[in-house]
Amino acid sequence: MHMVASNNRAMQRVLQVSLVATFCYVVATLYFGVRAHSLALISEAGHNVSDMLAIVLSFVAVYFQARPATEEKTFGYQRAGVLAAFVNALTLIVLSGWIAISAIHRLAAPVSVEPRLMMEVAVAGVLMNGFIAALLWKFSGDVNIRSVFLHMLGDTLSTAAVIAGGAGILFTHLYWIDPVLSIVIAGMILYSSYGIVRETLHILLEGTPKDLQLREIRTAMETVDGVQGVHDLHVWSLGSSSYILACHVLICEMEVSASAALLENLNATLWNRFHIQHTTIQFETQGCETTHGCSAPPELETVGAHGHHHHGHDHSHGHAHTH
């Protein structure tokens, strides 16, 4: 818990620095974008406003994630970061649409821009966004922080594109380069946002974590001595890296002390092989029926052989273990 707390404090410090730097850059890009008549710079300012919102959301999420569980919120606020990432990605998708539409209008009615001013502001942007992205990279295993990192990385690349565009306008006087650059920036924003939306929706819909396979988990559990079968197996994640498992395990008749050792072996296997740290394992000495809320058992068992004894199961319940 101390490690998690110190990690959260480090994340909060990085996000605070990022917020101040981004605010200063938003003011600069908006002011100079209007002065240079550059849609690419103004769209950069818009993009950076969304970055500010992303940082604020992520900061709030990191704060909530550190709060302890309560009787009302038994898992704490671990999903706060996932929700923040989801909202961030949706705002970016809307922003990319706005930039693309503005750029199409600008293509229809070209406006002369000041390329030197564009390039000077963009150089400052590349340095600032690159610095913030480098700070956030350390924590990019967290989907919440990764959504902000992608914001900043996208900004660094798109601002670099503004420098290239400014140089192109300076030497060729082709002012359509500015709106075309804006469309490229919008496409980059859309692409990175779509990946975050998919990942966060998968977590919010209790999907099996993308780096785990149920078949492999079931096979590993069934190789533990004393286990005859595993069914009603569910694995999901609270955040981007905290996994939870719940299942029914069929065992032979044994003393409670023996089943406690079996439970310990199962938890050790799940932690060592799959990094699943929170488990709820229900032991059964006979199979349960699908008609009583238990999902379909493995192929080796047949429902007809189960009888109708669900309410009379001899269940011994494994407790949730956190490693």
C-alpha positions in Angstrom: 0.0 0.0 0.0 2.9 2.3 0.7 4.3 1.7 -2.8 0.9 2.5 -4.3 0.6 5.7 -2.2 4.1 7.0 -3.2 3.4 6.1 -6.8 0.1 8.1 -6.7 1.9 11.1 -5.2 4.6 11.0 -8.0 1.8 10.8 -10.6 0.0 13.8 -9.0 3.3 15.9 -9.0 3.9 15.1 -12.7 0.3 15.9 -13.6 0.5 19.3 -11.7 3.7 20.3 -13.6 2.0 19.2 -16.9 -1.1 21.3 -16.1 0.8 24.5 -15.4 3.0 24.1 -18.5 0.0 23.3 -20.8 -2.0 26.3 -19.5 0.9 28.6 -20.4 1.2 27.1 -23.9 -2.6 27.3 -24.6 -2.5 31.0 -23.9 0.5 31.4 -26.2 -0.8 29.3 -29.1 -4.2 31.0 -29.1 -2.7 34.5 -29.0 -0.1 33.8 -31.7 -2.4 31.6 -33.7 -4.9 34.5 -34.1 -2.0 36.9 -34.9 -0.5 34.5 -37.5 -4.0 33.7 -39.0 -2.9 30.0 -38.6 -5.7 27.4 -38.2 -3.0 24.8 -37.5 -1.8 26.8 -34.5 -5.4 27.6 -33.3 -6.3 23.9 -33.6 -3.1 23.2 -31.5 -4.5 25.6 -28.9 -7.8 23.6 -29.0 -6.0 20.4 -28.7 -4.0 21.7 -25.7 -7.2 22.8 -24.0 -8.4 19.2 -24.3 -5.0 18.2 -22.9 -5.7 20.5 -19.9 -9.1 18.9 -19.3 -7.4 15.4 -19.7 -4.8 16.3 -17.1 -7.4 17.7 -14.7 -9.6 14.6 -15.1 -6.6 12.3 -14.6 -5.4 14.2 -11.6 -8.9 13.9 -10.0 -8.9 10.2 -10.9 -5.5 9.6 -9.4 -6.7 11.3 -6.2 -9.8 9.2 -6.0 -7.9 6.0 -6.8 -5.8 6.5 -3.6 -8.9 6.7 -1.4 -9.7 3.6 0.6 -12.6 1.3 0.0 -15.8 1.9 2.0 -18.9 -0.1 2.8 -20.7 1.6 -0.1 -17.6 1.5 -2.5 -16.2 -2.0 -1.6 -13.6 -1.9 -4.4 -12.7 1.7 -3.6 -12.4 4.1 -6.6 -10.1 2.1 -8.8 -12.3 2.6 -11.8 -12.0 6.4 -11.6 -8.9 6.4 -13.8 -10.6 4.2 -16.4 -13.6 6.5 -16.5 -11.3 9.6 -16.8 -9.5 7.9 -19.7 -12.8 7.1 -21.4 -14.1 10.7 -21.1 -10.7 12.1 -22.3 -10.8 9.9 -25.4 -14.4 10.9 -26.2 -13.6 14.6 -26.0 -10.6 14.1 -28.3 -12.8 12.4 -30.9 -15.2 15.4 -30.8 -12.2 17.8 -31.1 -10.7 15.9 -34.1 -14.1 16.3 -35.8 -14.1 20.1 -35.1 -10.6 20.5 -36.4 -11.3 18.5 -39.6 -14.5 20.5 -40.4 -12.7 23.9 -39.8 -9.8 22.7 -42.1 -12.2 21.8 -44.9 -13.8 25.3 -44.6 -10.3 26.8 -44.7 -9.5 24.8 -47.8 -12.5 26.2 -49.6 -11.5 29.7 -48.6 -7.7 29.9 -48.1 -6.3 32.5 -45.7 -2.7 33.8 -45.8 -0.7 32.9 -42.7 2.5 34.0 -41.1 4.8 31.0 -41.3 7.7 32.4 -39.2 5.5 33.0 -36.2 3.9 29.6 -36.7 7.3 27.9 -36.6 8.5 29.9 -33.5 5.5 29.0 -31.4 5.5 25.4 -32.6 9.2 24.9 -31.6 8.3 26.0 -28.0 5.3 23.5 -28.2 7.5 20.6 -29.3 9.9 21.2 -26.4 7.1 21.5 -23.8 5.0 18.6 -25.0 8.0 16.4 -25.5 9.1 17.2 -21.9 5.7 16.4 -20.4 5.3 13.2 -22.5 8.7 12.0 -21.2 7.6 12.6 -17.6 4.3 10.7 -18.2 6.0 7.8 -20.0 7.2 6.4 -16.6 3.5 5.9 -15.6 2.1 4.9 -19.0 1.2 1.3 -17.7 -1.9 3.0 -16.1 -4.6 3.5 -18.8 -5.6 6.8 -17.2 -2.0 8.2 -17.5 -1.6 6.6 -20.9 -4.6 8.6 -22.2 -2.8 11.8 -21.1 0.5 10.5 -22.5 -1.1 9.9 -25.9 -2.6 13.5 -25.7 0.9 14.8 -25.2 2.7 12.6 -27.7 0.1 13.5 -30.3 0.7 17.1 -29.5 4.5 16.7 -29.9 4.1 15.1 -33.3 1.4 17.5 -34.5 3.4 20.5 -33.4 6.4 19.2 -35.2 4.2 18.9 -38.3 3.2 22.6 -37.8 7.0 23.5 -37.9 7.3 21.5 -41.2 4.2 23.2 -42.5 5.4 26.6 -41.6 8.7 25.9 -43.5 6.7 24.7 -46.5 4.5 27.8 -46.5 7.6 30.0 -46.1 9.3 28.6 -49.2 6.3 27.8 -51.4 3.7 30.3 -50.3 1.1 27.5 -50.6 -1.4 28.4 -47.9 -3.4 25.3 -48.3 -0.6 23.5 -46.4 -2.0 24.9 -43.1 -5.5 23.3 -43.3 -4.1 20.1 -44.7 -1.8 19.9 -41.7 -4.8 20.4 -39.5 -6.6 17.4 -41.1 -3.5 15.3 -40.5 -3.4 16.4 -36.9 -7.2 15.5 -36.5 -6.5 12.1 -38.0 -3.7 11.4 -35.5 -5.9 12.5 -32.6 -8.8 10.3 -33.8 -6.6 7.2 -34.2 -5.1 7.4 -30.7 -8.5 8.2 -29.1 -10.2 5.2 -30.7 -7.7 2.8 -29.0 -8.3 4.3 -25.6 -12.1 4.2 -26.0 -11.9 0.5 -27.0 -9.7 -0.4 -24.0 -11.6 1.5 -21.4 -15.0 0.2 -22.7 -13.7 -3.3 -22.4 -12.7 -2.7 -18.8 -16.0 -1.0 -18.0 -18.0 -3.9 -19.5 -16.1 -6.4 -17.3 -14.3 -8.0 -20.3 -11.5 -10.5 -19.8 -8.2 -8.6 -19.6 -6.6 -8.6 -23.1 -3.4 -10.3 -21.9 -5.2 -13.2 -20.2 -6.8 -16.3 -21.8 -9.6 -18.1 -19.8 -8.6 -21.4 -21.4 -5.0 -21.1 -20.1 -6.2 -20.0 -16.6 -8.6 -23.0 -16.4 -6.0 -25.4 -17.6 -3.4 -24.1 -15.0 -6.0 -24.4 -12.2 -7.0 -28.0 -13.2 -3.3 -29.1 -13.0 -3.2 -28.3 -9.3 -3.4 -31.6 -7.2 -6.9 -32.1 -5.9 -8.8 -30.1 -8.5 -11.2 -32.2 -10.6 -12.7 -29.4 -12.7 -13.2 -25.6 -12.9 -16.3 -23.8 -14.2 -18.3 -20.6 -13.8 -14.9 -18.9 -14.4 -14.9 -15.1 -14.6 -11.8 -12.8 -14.8 -12.1 -9.1 -15.1 -10.1 -6.0 -14.2 -10.9 -3.0 -11.9 -8.3 -0.7 -13.4 -5.8 -1.3 -16.2 -3.7 -3.7 -14.2 -5.6 -5.1 -11.2 -7.2 -8.4 -12.0 -10.0 -10.3 -10.2 -11.1 -13.9 -10.5 -14.2 -15.7 -9.4 -15.0 -19.4 -10.1 -16.4 -22.7 -8.9 -13.8 -25.5 -8.4 -14.9 -29.2 -8.2 -12.9 -31.2 -5.6 -13.2 -34.6 -4.0 -14.4 -35.1 -0.4 -11.7 -33.8 2.0 -11.1 -32.2 5.4 -11.4 -28.4 5.7 -7.7 -28.2 6.6 -6.8 -30.0 3.3 -9.1 -27.7 1.3 -7.3 -24.7 2.8 -4.0 -26.0 1.5 -5.6 -26.5 -1.9 -6.9 -23.0 -1.9 -3.4 -21.7 -1.1 -1.9 -23.7 -4.0 -4.6 -22.3 -6.4 -4.0 -18.7 -5.3 -0.2 -19.2 -5.7 -0.6 -20.6 -9.2 -3.0 -17.7 -10.2 -0.6 -15.1 -8.8 2.7 -16.5 -10.1 1.4 -17.3 -13.6 -1.2 -14.6 -14.3 -0.7 -11.9 -11.6 -4.3 -12.3 -10.5 -4.2 -10.9 -6.9 -7.8 -11.0 -5.9 -9.7 -14.3 -6.0 -13.0 -15.7 -4.8 -13.0 -19.5 -5.2 -16.0 -21.6 -4.4 -15.3 -25.3 -3.7 -17.8 -28.0 -4.6 -17.9 -31.7 -4.1 -20.4 -32.2 -6.9 -21.2 -30.3 -10.1 -23.8 -27.6 -10.0 -26.6 -27.1 -12.5 -26.8 -24.3 -15.1 -30.4 -23.7 -14.1 -29.2 -22.2 -10.7 -27.2 -19.3 -12.0 -24.0 -21.3 -12.6 -22.6 -21.0 -16.1 -22.0 -24.0 -18.4 -19.4 -26.5 -17.0 -16.5 -27.8 -19.0 -17.2 -30.2 -21.8 -16.1 -33.3 -19.8 -19.1 -32.9 -17.5 -22.7 -33.4 -18.5 -25.6 -31.5 -17.0 -27.8 -34.6 -16.9 -25.4 -36.3 -14.4 -25.6 -33.4 -11.9 -29.0 -34.3 -10.4 -30.9 -31.5 -8.6 -28.9 -30.8 -5.5 -27.8 -27.2 -6.0 -29.2 -26.0 -2.7 -27.6 -28.9 -0.9 -24.1 -28.4 -2.2 -21.3 -29.1 0.2 -19.5 -25.8 -0.6 -16.5 -24.6 1.2 -15.7 -21.0 0.3 -12.2 -19.7 -0.5 -11.6 -16.2 0.6 -10.2 -13.4 -1.5 -6.4 -13.3 -1.2 -4.4 -10.3 -2.1 -0.7 -10.7 -2.8 
